[in-house]
Structure formats: structure tokens, C-alpha cells
Amino acid sequence: MKRRDFITAAAAAGVTAAVVTDVDARPFANQNAKPARQFLELRTYHVKNDDNKKILTDTIDNALIPALKRNGIGTVGAFTWYNEIDGNDKAFENVVFVLIQHPTTNSFLDLSQRLLADKTFVKAAAPVLDVPLAKSVYETYESSLLHTFRDIPSIEKPVKSDSRFYQMRCYKSFNLDRNARKIQMFGAGGELKIFNKYGLRQVFFGETVFGQRMPNLTYMLGFETQDAQKEAWKKFGSSPEWNELRVKPEYKETATSIVNLFLKPTKGSTL
């Protein structure tokens, strides 16, 4: 497969993302309302082996994340497959995820140009950018644009210890209506409140504006320990609130396919 440049996701997404360029995140008219919703870019890099994974994560930590900070993007999560949890989907063992919080769609669209104009970034990213095809670090990557839920408009940082890890889940629906119903189930339906009550601490919830396997929503939870993760899900699954909500007919067949992953942050990740 032809090697792609390290920072060309915006160019690849330009046509699709253009349909929302006039809805940049901005404060709601009601000044007492919650903060403006954010646009999140979720990149999925595919590498061949652990050596290339290390080169890529080091470059993300030492080049990409500092460059994004210089460009006004302070929240950037970088994650790899967590190998210490039994049952973690091995299809993602050689994958690196990068989550970028964009305040507006314009921030997403012109990011490539801003990075290319940053000489410090280009120099620091040489281990990925300045190599021949035979030594390319990754095979390809996909980029999705998510719009955060109104009930959780911003990225949260619920865990901070060195032992922290994250659970990322993607719910695919079989049509737009069922996807919208699942989003409503989290918000007005009360599922988010049940999450909070039983220790499922959210990092973000977002609807995919464009990307893979649409329509879908993706969310991430943070945990300090594996025991805390297991206990929280056990309490949630057995709670009367959840078992009453899950059988309501309006939410039937809303999430028909689920991808469930456990991830560890890289050293430079701000999450």
C-alpha cells in the first residue's frame, strides 16, 4: 500500500468535512448553557510491528503533540493496545490511536498546512517523515471526525495515575434513526446519569460526522485499575435503573454492533 504523509488526514477529509465548516463550535445563545460542543478527530494508525509502533508513538509524543500545542490544541490523547487485559481485541494489537480536540472544524481542515509550516515539527518528525518507502513507519491510517454530545460537550480527564487505562467503545447502528435514538438514550434517556452513578467515568462521547462504519457513536471511559473497571460495569449491569431503561421499546436494536477496546496512554498523551 502506498505510504501516506504523516499529517494529511485533513486533506483526505476535506470534501466531506466541508459540509459542516459553517457550524464551528461556538457558545450557545443562552450564556448559562453548557460549554460549546467540540469536534474530535480520531486517527487510527496501522503499523507492522512493535519497533515501528515505538517509532510512531515516540514521534507523536515528541513532535506531533508539542506542535499541536503550539497551534492552540492542548488536549491530545495518544493510545496503544493494552496487552495486560484478557480478551482485548487482538485485531488492534498493531494500532496506535490519536484523539485531537478541535475547537472548530476550520481547526481540523487547515491543520496539515499549519503543521507543514512548522519547521520545528518537520524536523522532530523526521523519523516518520524523512524515510524511504522501504522504511515507512506505518502502512496507513484512517481519520474520523466526531461531534461531542450536548450533554458532555468537552473532553474530561477522570483519571490521572500512572496505572490508568481507557476503554473505548464504538456502537454502530443500522440506520440514522436508530443511531439518533441511542444518542438520545444516553442523554434524555438517562444512561449517562447511570454511568456516573456507578463509577463509569467518561472521557468523551461523540457522534461520528464522517468516518468508518457509519452511522455510529464512540465513547471513552477512564479507569485507575482493572478491578475498578470490572466493579463499575458489574454495578451498572445489575442496577435497576439500567435494566428498566434497556428494555424500553424506543431503544430496541439501537446498537447492533459494538467494538470494545482497552488502551494505554503514551508517555506524551495529555489524557
N, C-alpha and C positions, 0 to 999 in steps of 0.2 A: 504494500500500500504506500502511496506517495506520502512522503513526510510533510507535515504541515508546520508552519511557523508557530513559535511558542505563544504568540499573543494575537491570533487572527480570528478569535471567536466572534468578535463584533462584526467583522466584515461578512462572515458566513451567515450571520443572523440578520443583516441589515434590512432586507426586504420585508421579512416577517415582522420584525420589531417596529418597522416604520408605522404600522397601523396604530401604535399606541404612543407615538412620540409626542402627541399633544395632550397626554394625560400624565405628565410628570407629577411625581408625588409632591403634594403641596398641602398646607394646613387646610382643614375643613373650614367652612364659613363660620361655624359655631366655634368660637375660641375656647370653649370649655370642653370641646370634644377631645377624643384621644389623639395622640400624635398621628401624623400622616402615614399612610401605608408606604412600604418600601418595595423596591424592585430588587430581587435577589438573583444573581447569576450563579448557577450551579454547573461547574465544569467537571467532567468525568474523563480523566486521562487513563489510557491503557498502555502499560509497559510490558516488556517481555520477561523480566527477571528482577531479582532483588537489587542487583547492582544498579540497574537503570532506575529503579524506584528510588534508591538513595540519591542518585544524581539529581533526579527531578525534584524530590522533596527538599534537598539542600538548596536548590536554585529557587524554588518557591519561597523558602524561608529567608534566604539571603538577598534575593533580587526582586522577586515579584511583590512580596508583602511590603517591604520598605518603599518600593516605587508607588504602590497603591496609596500608601500613607501620605507620600509627598503630593499625591494628586487628590487628597481630601477624602480618601476612602479608608476609614480607620478600622472597620470591622471586617476581617478576612479570616475565615476558617479553612484550615488545610488538614486533611484526614487521610489515614490509610486503614486498610482492613485490619481488624483486631483479631489477632491469632490466638488469644487466650480464652475465647468463649466457644464452648462446644456448640456446634450447629450453625455457626456463622457461615453464610453462603460463600463457598469456595470459588464460585464463578467471579467473585470480586477480589480475589486474593492479590492480583496484579493490577489494581486500580488505585488511583490517587484522586481524591475529591477536593475541589476548591470552591468555597462559598464566599461570594463577594456581595457586600451590601451596597447597592447603588441608590443614592437619594433620588435620582431621576432616570428616565430612560435615555436621556442625552448622555448621561454619565456612562451608560453601557455602550452606546453607539460609537462614541469617539474615543473609547479607552485605548484601542490599538494605536491610534495616531499619537496619543499623549505618551504612551509607553515608548514607542519608537523614537520619539523626540527627546527622550530622557537618556542622555549618554551614560549616566551612572547605571541605569537599569541595563542597557545594552551590554555594557562591559561586565557587570556582575552576572548576567545571564548567559555568558559565553559558553559554559559547559553544556547548555542546551541549544543555543542559537548558532554558535560558531563551530559546528562539527559537520563532517561529510555525511552523506546519506548512509554509508555503511556503519556509522557510529551513532545514528539517530537514537535519541533517548527514549522516545515514546512512539507508538505506532499511529495513534490518532486520539482525538478527544471529541466528546460531544459537549454542547453547551445549551442549557435550558434557562429560560427566563421565568421567574416566579414572581407573583404579586402577593404580598403578605395579606393575611386575613384582617378584616376590620377589627376583630376582637383582640388580635395580637399583631399590631402593625409593625412592631420593631423586633429586632433580634435581642433575645435575653441571654444572660450569662449565669445560669443557675448553679454551675459547678466550677470550682477553681483549683482543686487539689491536683497534685501530680498523678494521682491514681485515676483521675476522671476519664470517663469514656462516654461515647454518644451512641444513641440508637436512632437510625434514620429509616423512616418507613414511607413508601410510596404507594398510594391507593389509586388504582386505575378503575375507572367506571366504564360502562359500555355505551353510554351516551352523555351528552351535555347536561340533560336534566338530572340524571342520577348523580353526576358529579356535583352539581349545584346543591342537591339535596344532602349529600354527605357534608359539604361545607356548612350548610345550614344546621345540620345535626351537631357539629362541633360548637357552633355559635349559639344561636337562639335555642337549639335543642338541649343544650346544657352539657354536652360531653366534655368540653374544656373545663368546666367547673368541677366535674367528677375527676378529671385528670389531676387537677390541682389539689383536690381534697385528699387523694390517696398517694401523693408523692411522685406523680409523673410530671416532672418539671420540664417545661418546654423551652427550647431554644428558638425555634421559629415554626410557623405554619404558613404554607404558601400554595396558591393555585398556579399551575403551570400555564403561562400565557402562550409559550411555544416550546417545543422540545420533543422528546421521545415519548411514546406510549400514551398519547393524549386520547381523551381528557383524563387528567389526574390531579391529585394534590400530593404534596410531600411535606412531611414534618420531621423535626428532630427533637429528641429528648436528651437530657444530660443526667448522668449518674456518677456518684463518687465511688461506688463499689458494685460488684456483681450481686452481692447479697441485697443491696438497696434496690437494685433494678428488679430482681426476682420478687422481692416482697411487695414492691409498689404494684406490679402487674397482678400479683395474686390478690391483693386487696381490691384493686379495680375490678378484676374479673368476677369476683364474688359479691360485689356491692349491690344492694337492692336498687340503687339509682341507675346503674348501668344495665342491669337485667330488665328493668322496666323500659328504659329507653331503646334498647337494641331490638325489641320486638314490635315497635310501633310500625304500622303498615307503610307510612310515608317514607320510612328509611330502609325498606326492603330492597335488597340487591343494589345497594349504592356503591359498595367497594367490592368488585368482583375479582380483583387480582391484587395481591399485596407483595411488594418487595421489602424484606426486612433485613437490615444490616447493622452490624456493630462496628464502630470506628474509634480509632485513637487519634488524638490531635498530634500534629508535628510540633517540633520544638518552637517554631516561629509563629504558630497559629495564635490568633488573638482570642480564640474560643477554647 
